[in-house]
């Protein structure tokens, strides 16, 4: 831990949400909520980087006194949690969006399209082709997501600032589509194929602009807010966290993280439902001994210590 004088901390902590900071019910436990309020009020620099949209993050943790913007949409947005205003939005080029949409429809896939407009953010859907898509839309209807719009023609919205395409289907279908998208677009896009931890039978494939990633959004946040000299400590569990683990000074994996995340971690702590992230921060910023359930990496022995 680094200090300048008393009470001025030189570490920025950034945590993923689902599978990392949130519990099994996709919420903050009472302990984690109280601990985060206390830590932030004492001056600890903390924020989150998540695939969720700002609306969802506000519903989960809008009462927390965060002083830094949150990173949402896998790095597509940098936003003020309290006002709902975006400090930065990383959209996709219109021609690229049109080519992607043609490819998706050729495969029979019907995406959900996230856009950002002067009237606000939108999440458009046309047809719901499977139970996974139905569950996604129904969940947003239940929570009153103001972005949600049904449309007769998805392609009519490709002229807006498209931020993300989201496809929900069987793994084998999405894996083929992801491979073709990468062949078509190369490094122009960032794609993530992962299981929904709450409905693992219906994985999600998201497609963003190449600059929309958690690591690049964190760098933008640090630059815009004068934090480039800070130590960066990140927490995560899934494939979309790997790049920020590579960019951080310390990557801390929860024990339920996938193997690739653990391989890039400096340390493994307890599971996401054990308040492990805030317990680590509470100890770490005081310069104390890490929690007993943490496993440290030291050279070659690090990989032998990981239990897959």
C-alpha positions in Angstrom: 0.0 0.0 0.0 1.3 3.5 -0.8 0.7 6.7 1.2 1.5 10.4 1.0 1.2 11.9 4.4 -1.8 10.9 6.4 -5.1 9.7 4.9 -4.2 10.3 1.3 -4.2 6.9 -0.5 -2.4 6.2 -3.7 -4.4 3.1 -4.7 -7.4 3.0 -7.0 -9.6 -0.1 -6.5 -11.9 -1.1 -9.4 -14.2 -4.1 -9.1 -16.3 -6.1 -11.6 -19.9 -6.6 -10.4 -21.5 -10.0 -11.3 -19.6 -12.9 -9.9 -17.2 -10.6 -8.1 -18.7 -7.9 -5.9 -22.4 -9.0 -6.1 -23.8 -11.9 -4.2 -25.7 -14.9 -5.7 -28.9 -12.8 -5.9 -27.1 -10.2 -8.0 -27.2 -7.6 -5.2 -24.9 -6.1 -2.6 -24.9 -7.9 0.7 -25.7 -5.8 3.8 -22.0 -6.2 4.9 -20.6 -5.2 1.5 -22.9 -2.1 1.3 -22.0 -0.9 4.8 -18.3 -1.5 4.2 -18.2 0.3 0.9 -19.9 3.4 2.4 -17.4 3.5 5.2 -14.4 3.0 3.0 -15.4 5.6 0.5 -16.2 8.1 3.3 -12.7 7.5 4.7 -11.2 8.4 1.4 -10.6 5.1 -0.4 -10.8 5.5 -4.2 -13.2 2.9 -5.5 -15.4 2.3 -8.5 -16.8 -0.5 -10.6 -16.3 -1.8 -14.2 -19.1 -3.9 -15.4 -20.9 -5.3 -18.5 -24.2 -3.9 -17.0 -25.7 -0.6 -18.2 -25.8 2.4 -16.0 -29.5 2.0 -15.3 -28.9 -1.4 -13.7 -25.9 -0.2 -11.7 -28.0 2.7 -10.3 -30.7 0.2 -9.2 -28.1 -1.9 -7.4 -25.8 0.7 -5.8 -27.1 4.1 -6.6 -27.2 5.0 -2.9 -23.4 4.6 -2.4 -21.4 7.8 -2.1 -19.2 7.0 -5.1 -17.0 10.0 -6.0 -15.6 8.5 -9.3 -17.6 7.7 -12.4 -18.6 4.1 -13.1 -17.5 2.1 -16.1 -20.4 0.3 -17.7 -21.2 -1.6 -21.0 -17.8 -3.4 -20.7 -16.1 -0.1 -21.1 -18.4 1.6 -23.6 -19.6 4.2 -21.1 -18.0 6.3 -18.4 -20.8 7.8 -16.3 -21.8 9.6 -13.2 -23.7 7.2 -11.0 -25.8 9.8 -9.3 -26.7 12.2 -12.2 -26.9 9.5 -14.9 -24.9 11.6 -17.2 -22.2 10.0 -19.4 -18.7 11.6 -19.3 -17.8 9.5 -22.4 -19.6 7.2 -24.8 -17.7 4.9 -27.1 -20.0 4.2 -30.1 -19.5 2.2 -33.3 -19.2 3.5 -36.9 -22.4 3.3 -38.9 -20.9 1.3 -41.8 -19.5 -1.3 -39.4 -22.9 -1.6 -37.6 -24.6 -2.2 -41.0 -22.1 -4.9 -41.9 -22.5 -6.6 -38.5 -26.3 -6.6 -38.7 -26.3 -8.2 -42.2 -24.0 -10.9 -40.9 -26.1 -11.6 -37.8 -29.3 -11.8 -39.8 -27.6 -14.1 -42.3 -27.2 -16.5 -39.4 -30.8 -16.1 -38.3 -29.7 -14.2 -35.2 -31.8 -11.2 -33.9 -29.7 -9.0 -31.7 -30.7 -6.4 -29.1 -29.2 -3.1 -30.0 -28.0 -0.5 -27.4 -27.8 3.1 -28.6 -27.0 6.5 -27.1 -29.0 9.4 -28.4 -29.7 13.0 -27.4 -33.0 11.8 -26.0 -31.3 9.2 -23.8 -30.0 5.7 -24.0 -32.1 3.0 -25.8 -32.3 -0.8 -25.8 -34.2 -1.9 -28.9 -35.6 -5.4 -29.6 -37.7 -6.7 -32.5 -38.4 -10.4 -32.1 -37.6 -12.7 -29.2 -36.3 -15.9 -30.7 -35.7 -18.0 -27.6 -36.3 -18.3 -23.9 -33.0 -16.5 -23.1 -34.1 -13.4 -25.0 -37.5 -13.6 -23.4 -35.9 -13.7 -19.9 -33.6 -10.8 -20.7 -36.4 -8.5 -21.9 -38.8 -9.6 -19.1 -36.2 -8.9 -16.5 -35.8 -5.3 -17.8 -39.5 -4.8 -18.0 -39.8 -5.9 -14.3 -37.1 -3.5 -13.2 -38.6 -0.6 -15.2 -35.6 -0.1 -17.5 -36.4 3.2 -19.3 -34.2 2.3 -22.2 -36.3 -0.7 -23.4 -38.1 -0.2 -26.7 -39.8 -2.7 -29.1 -39.3 -1.8 -32.7 -40.7 -3.1 -36.0 -37.3 -2.7 -37.8 -34.1 -2.9 -35.9 -32.1 -1.8 -38.9 -33.8 1.6 -38.8 -31.8 2.4 -35.6 -28.4 1.7 -37.0 -28.0 5.4 -37.9 -28.1 6.3 -34.2 -24.9 6.0 -32.1 -24.9 2.2 -31.7 -22.9 1.2 -28.6 -23.5 -2.6 -28.4 -25.1 -5.6 -30.1 -26.2 -8.3 -27.7 -27.0 -11.8 -28.9 -28.5 -14.5 -26.7 -28.5 -18.1 -27.9 -27.0 -21.5 -27.5 -23.2 -21.6 -27.0 -22.5 -23.4 -30.3 -24.5 -20.9 -32.3 -22.8 -17.9 -30.8 -19.3 -19.4 -31.0 -19.7 -19.8 -34.8 -21.1 -16.2 -35.1 -18.3 -14.8 -32.9 -15.7 -16.4 -35.2 -17.3 -15.0 -38.3 -17.6 -11.5 -36.7 -13.9 -11.6 -35.9 -13.0 -12.7 -39.4 -15.2 -9.9 -40.9 -14.1 -7.1 -38.5 -10.7 -8.0 -37.3 -9.6 -5.7 -34.5 -12.3 -3.1 -35.3 -14.6 -4.7 -32.6 -14.4 -6.1 -29.1 -16.4 -9.3 -28.6 -17.2 -11.2 -25.4 -18.9 -14.6 -25.3 -19.7 -15.8 -21.8 -22.3 -17.7 -19.8 -24.9 -15.8 -17.9 -24.1 -16.9 -14.4 -27.8 -16.6 -13.5 -29.0 -18.5 -16.7 -26.0 -20.5 -17.8 -28.0 -22.4 -20.5 -28.3 -19.1 -22.5 -24.9 -17.5 -23.0 -24.5 -13.9 -24.3 -22.4 -12.6 -27.1 -21.7 -8.8 -27.0 -20.1 -6.8 -29.7 -18.6 -3.3 -29.0 -16.2 -0.9 -30.7 -12.6 -2.0 -30.3 -12.0 0.9 -27.8 -14.8 -0.3 -25.6 -13.0 -2.5 -23.0 -12.6 -2.2 -19.3 -8.9 -1.6 -19.4 -9.1 1.3 -21.8 -12.0 2.8 -19.9 -10.1 2.6 -16.7 -7.2 4.4 -18.4 -9.5 7.1 -19.6 -11.0 7.5 -16.2 -7.5 7.8 -14.6 -6.4 10.4 -17.2 -9.6 12.5 -16.9 -9.5 12.5 -13.1 -5.8 12.9 -12.5 -5.2 9.4 -11.2 -2.5 8.2 -13.6 0.1 8.0 -10.8 -2.1 5.7 -8.7 -1.5 2.1 -8.1 -4.4 0.2 -9.9 -5.9 -2.8 -8.1 -8.7 -4.7 -9.9 -11.1 -7.5 -9.0 -12.8 -9.9 -11.4 -14.0 -13.3 -12.4 -14.7 -13.6 -16.1 -13.3 -13.4 -19.6 -14.1 -9.7 -20.0 -11.9 -8.9 -16.9 -8.7 -10.4 -18.4 -7.5 -7.3 -20.1 -7.9 -5.1 -17.1 -6.0 -7.7 -15.1 -3.1 -7.4 -17.6 -3.2 -3.6 -17.3 -3.4 -3.4 -13.5 -0.6 -3.4 -11.0 -2.4 -6.1 -9.1 -5.3 -8.2 -10.3 -7.2 -10.0 -7.5 -9.4 -12.9 -8.6 -12.3 -14.3 -6.6 -12.1 -18.1 -6.0 -15.0 -18.7 -8.4 -13.2 -16.9 -11.3 -12.4 -18.8 -14.5 -9.0 -20.3 -15.0 -7.8 -17.6 -17.4 -8.5 -14.8 -14.9 -6.7 -16.8 -12.1 -3.7 -17.2 -14.3 -3.3 -13.4 -14.6 -4.0 -12.8 -10.9 -1.5 -11.7 -8.3 -3.7 -13.2 -5.6 -6.9 -15.3 -5.2 -9.3 -14.4 -2.5 -12.6 -16.0 -1.4 -15.8 -16.4 -3.4 -18.0 -13.5 -4.5 -20.8 -14.4 -2.1 -18.4 -14.2 0.9 -17.9 -10.4 0.8 -14.4 -11.2 -0.3 -13.7 -8.0 -2.3 -14.5 -5.5 0.5 -12.9 -7.6 3.1 -9.7 -7.5 1.0 -9.9 -3.8 0.5 -10.5 -3.2 4.2 -7.3 -5.0 5.1 -5.2 -3.9 2.1 -5.7 -0.1 2.4 -4.6 -0.3 6.0 -1.5 -2.1 4.9 -2.4 -5.2 6.9 -2.2 -8.9 6.3 -4.4 -10.2 3.5 -7.4 -12.5 4.5 -6.5 -16.0 5.5 -8.4 -17.4 2.5 -6.2 -15.6 0.1 -3.6 -17.6 -1.9 -0.5 -15.7 -2.9 1.3 -16.1 -6.2 5.1 -16.4 -6.1 6.9 -17.3 -9.3 6.4 -20.8 -10.8 4.7 -22.0 -7.6 1.8 -19.7 -8.3 0.3 -21.8 -11.0 0.7 -25.0 -9.0 -1.3 -23.4 -6.1 -4.4 -22.7 -8.2 -7.2 -25.2 -7.6 -9.2 -25.4 -10.9 
